[in-house]
Amino acid sequence: MSFLKKYLPLLVTLIFLIILELIKFYPFLIYWLVPLLFLSLFFFLWFFSQRKIDKKFLSLAICPFFFILALLFFFVVLTPQHLFLVQIYILFASCLLYFLLKNLSLYLIKGEASLPTSLVNIIFFFNLLSVFLFFSSFYSLAIFPYLTFWLIELAIIIIISAIVYQIFWIYGFLTPKNVLFILVITLVLAELFLAIYFLPTSFYVNALFLTIFYYLLIDISYFFLLGKLNSKIIRSHFLIIFFILLVIILTMHWG
């Protein structure tokens, strides 16, 4: 049992790494290997959650589940064909996954009632990264005629609503009256996806635009629900976002 507690995060990461390596050379295996990967993730969370499946289990599962899904999606859809770059992606993604799983396991082993600030920040970062990876992948898929926009929009609504739900949960804002915030943020981002799609920029720039808007909406909601939102905070946030967008626009090749 102590062996699993120590090495299970590494084991799940190795399964992830091996599966990506296999998919790289044998893409048809993805339908068999991906369920195995998510089964290992389920066992990981179940084991460290004291073999219980409750609201806490499901809420914590959102981040690693969607992060792995985003990594797989990005790998299949957008990873370049150059083997060296693919290998760098696999290794870097594996390191990030291990870091996330290790921190989740340490928190669950301690059995603390509330999430420590460090883990809250880690979950927020990985959710932010997942949003970028998903939007990059969705923008690339939007060029295929057999994938209509409403299917992509539906996927965006499901994914973003789950991720925002978890963010509200870890910040302690998950109350019935705050569900409206989750709905509004989700719908705004779904609409922005369509609007930004028509910009003459690459998939990555479009995804970065949308990820920045996601960050802005979450941060403003956070300060509003804390009762600390004021004109200074709004002004500073919009100045930062404007500066980032300006830098992106000026440094990217349009066309």
C-alpha positions in Angstrom: 0.0 0.0 0.0 2.8 2.4 0.8 4.4 1.5 -2.5 1.3 2.6 -4.3 1.1 5.8 -2.4 4.7 6.6 -3.3 4.8 5.5 -6.9 1.2 5.6 -8.3 1.5 9.2 -9.7 4.6 8.1 -11.5 2.9 4.9 -12.8 0.0 6.8 -14.2 2.4 9.2 -15.9 4.4 6.4 -17.4 1.2 4.9 -18.8 0.4 8.3 -20.3 3.9 8.5 -21.8 3.9 5.0 -23.2 0.4 5.5 -24.7 1.5 8.7 -26.5 4.6 6.9 -27.8 2.4 4.1 -29.2 -0.1 6.4 -30.7 2.7 8.2 -32.4 3.6 5.1 -34.5 0.2 3.2 -34.3 -2.6 5.8 -34.4 -5.3 3.1 -34.7 -4.5 2.0 -31.2 -5.9 5.2 -29.7 -9.4 3.7 -29.4 -8.0 0.9 -27.1 -5.3 2.8 -25.2 -7.1 6.0 -24.2 -9.8 4.2 -22.2 -7.0 2.4 -20.4 -5.4 5.7 -19.6 -8.5 7.2 -18.1 -9.1 3.9 -16.2 -5.7 4.4 -14.6 -6.6 8.0 -13.7 -9.8 6.8 -12.1 -8.0 4.2 -10.1 -5.4 6.9 -9.0 -8.2 9.2 -7.8 -10.2 6.4 -6.2 -7.2 5.0 -4.3 -6.1 8.4 -2.9 -9.7 9.4 -2.1 -9.9 6.5 0.4 -11.9 4.3 -2.1 -14.8 6.8 -2.0 -16.6 8.3 -4.9 -18.3 11.5 -3.7 -18.6 15.1 -4.6 -15.0 15.9 -3.6 -13.8 13.0 -5.8 -15.7 14.2 -8.8 -14.8 17.9 -8.3 -11.1 17.1 -8.0 -11.2 14.8 -11.0 -12.2 17.6 -13.4 -8.7 19.1 -13.6 -6.6 15.9 -14.3 -9.3 14.5 -16.5 -9.6 17.5 -18.8 -5.9 18.2 -18.7 -5.2 14.7 -20.0 -8.0 15.0 -22.5 -6.6 18.4 -23.7 -3.1 16.9 -24.0 -4.4 14.0 -26.1 -6.6 16.2 -28.2 -3.7 18.6 -29.0 -1.3 15.7 -29.6 -3.7 14.1 -32.2 -4.8 17.3 -33.9 -2.0 19.8 -33.8 1.3 18.2 -32.9 3.8 18.7 -35.7 5.0 15.7 -37.7 8.6 16.3 -36.9 9.5 13.4 -34.6 11.9 15.5 -32.5 9.2 18.1 -31.7 6.7 15.3 -31.0 9.1 13.7 -28.6 9.7 17.0 -26.8 5.9 17.5 -26.5 5.5 14.0 -25.0 8.2 14.4 -22.5 7.1 17.9 -21.5 3.5 16.9 -21.2 4.5 13.9 -19.1 6.4 16.1 -16.7 3.5 18.4 -16.3 1.1 15.5 -15.6 3.4 14.0 -13.0 3.7 17.4 -11.2 -0.1 17.7 -11.1 -0.8 14.1 -10.0 2.0 14.2 -7.3 0.5 17.4 -5.8 -3.0 15.9 -5.8 -1.8 12.7 -4.2 0.0 14.7 -1.4 -3.1 16.7 -0.7 -5.3 13.6 -0.6 -2.9 11.7 1.6 -2.9 14.5 4.2 -6.7 14.4 4.2 -7.0 18.2 4.7 -10.5 19.6 4.8 -9.8 22.5 2.5 -7.4 22.9 -0.4 -4.1 24.6 0.4 -3.4 27.8 -1.5 -0.5 26.1 -3.4 -2.8 23.4 -4.8 -5.5 26.0 -5.7 -3.0 27.9 -7.7 -1.8 24.6 -9.4 -5.3 23.6 -10.4 -6.0 27.1 -11.7 -2.8 27.0 -13.8 -3.5 23.6 -15.3 -7.1 24.5 -16.0 -5.8 27.6 -17.8 -3.4 25.5 -19.8 -6.2 23.0 -20.7 -8.4 25.9 -22.0 -5.6 27.0 -24.3 -5.0 23.4 -25.6 -8.6 22.8 -26.2 -9.2 26.1 -28.0 -6.2 25.5 -30.2 -7.4 22.1 -31.1 -11.0 23.3 -31.8 -9.9 26.1 -34.0 -7.9 23.6 -36.1 -10.9 21.3 -36.3 -13.2 24.2 -37.4 -11.7 24.1 -40.9 -13.1 20.6 -41.6 -16.5 20.8 -43.3 -17.8 17.6 -41.7 -17.4 19.1 -38.2 -20.2 21.7 -37.9 -19.7 24.6 -35.6 -22.6 23.6 -33.4 -20.8 20.4 -32.5 -17.6 22.3 -31.5 -19.7 24.8 -29.6 -21.4 22.0 -27.7 -18.0 20.6 -26.8 -16.8 24.0 -25.6 -19.9 24.5 -23.4 -19.4 21.2 -21.8 -15.7 21.6 -21.2 -15.7 25.2 -20.1 -18.7 24.8 -17.8 -17.0 21.9 -16.0 -13.7 23.8 -15.7 -15.4 26.9 -14.4 -17.4 24.8 -12.0 -14.2 23.4 -10.5 -12.7 26.9 -10.2 -15.8 28.1 -8.3 -15.6 24.9 -6.1 -11.9 25.4 -5.1 -12.5 29.1 -4.3 -15.6 28.2 -2.2 -18.0 30.1 -4.5 -20.1 27.2 -5.5 -23.6 28.2 -4.4 -26.9 28.0 -6.3 -27.0 31.7 -6.9 -23.5 31.7 -8.3 -24.4 29.1 -11.0 -25.4 32.0 -13.1 -21.8 33.2 -13.2 -20.7 29.7 -14.6 -23.4 29.9 -17.3 -22.5 33.5 -18.3 -18.8 32.8 -18.5 -19.4 29.6 -20.5 -21.7 31.3 -23.0 -19.5 34.4 -23.4 -16.5 32.2 -24.3 -18.6 30.1 -26.7 -19.7 33.2 -28.5 -16.2 34.7 -28.5 -14.9 31.5 -30.1 -17.0 32.2 -33.1 -16.1 35.9 -33.3 -12.4 35.3 -32.9 -12.5 32.5 -35.5 -12.8 35.1 -38.3 -9.7 37.0 -37.3 -6.8 36.6 -39.8 -4.5 34.9 -37.2 -3.3 31.4 -36.5 -5.0 28.8 -34.4 -2.5 29.5 -31.5 -3.1 33.2 -31.5 -6.9 32.8 -31.6 -6.6 30.3 -28.7 -4.4 32.7 -26.7 -6.9 35.5 -27.2 -9.7 33.3 -25.9 -7.6 32.0 -23.0 -6.8 35.6 -21.9 -10.5 36.4 -22.0 -11.2 33.3 -19.9 -8.6 34.5 -17.3 -10.2 38.0 -17.3 -13.7 36.7 -16.7 -12.6 34.3 -13.9 -10.5 37.0 -12.2 -13.2 39.7 -12.3 -15.8 37.2 -11.0 -13.4 36.2 -8.2 -13.0 39.8 -7.0 -16.8 40.5 -7.5 -17.8 37.5 -5.4 -15.3 38.5 -2.7 -16.9 41.9 -2.6 -13.5 43.5 -3.5 -14.2 44.5 -7.1 -13.5 48.2 -7.7 -12.6 50.5 -10.6 -8.9 50.2 -9.9 -9.0 46.4 -10.2 -11.1 46.6 -13.4 -8.7 49.2 -14.9 -5.6 47.3 -14.0 -7.0 44.1 -15.5 -8.0 45.6 -18.7 -4.7 47.4 -19.1 -2.8 44.1 -18.6 -5.1 42.3 -21.1 -4.8 45.2 -23.6 -1.0 45.2 -23.3 -0.8 41.4 -23.9 -3.2 41.5 -26.8 -1.3 44.4 -28.4 2.0 42.6 -28.0 0.5 39.5 -29.6 -1.0 41.4 -32.5 2.2 43.4 -33.2 4.5 40.3 -33.1 2.3 37.9 -35.2 2.2 37.6 -39.0 -1.3 38.1 -40.2 -2.7 36.6 -43.4 
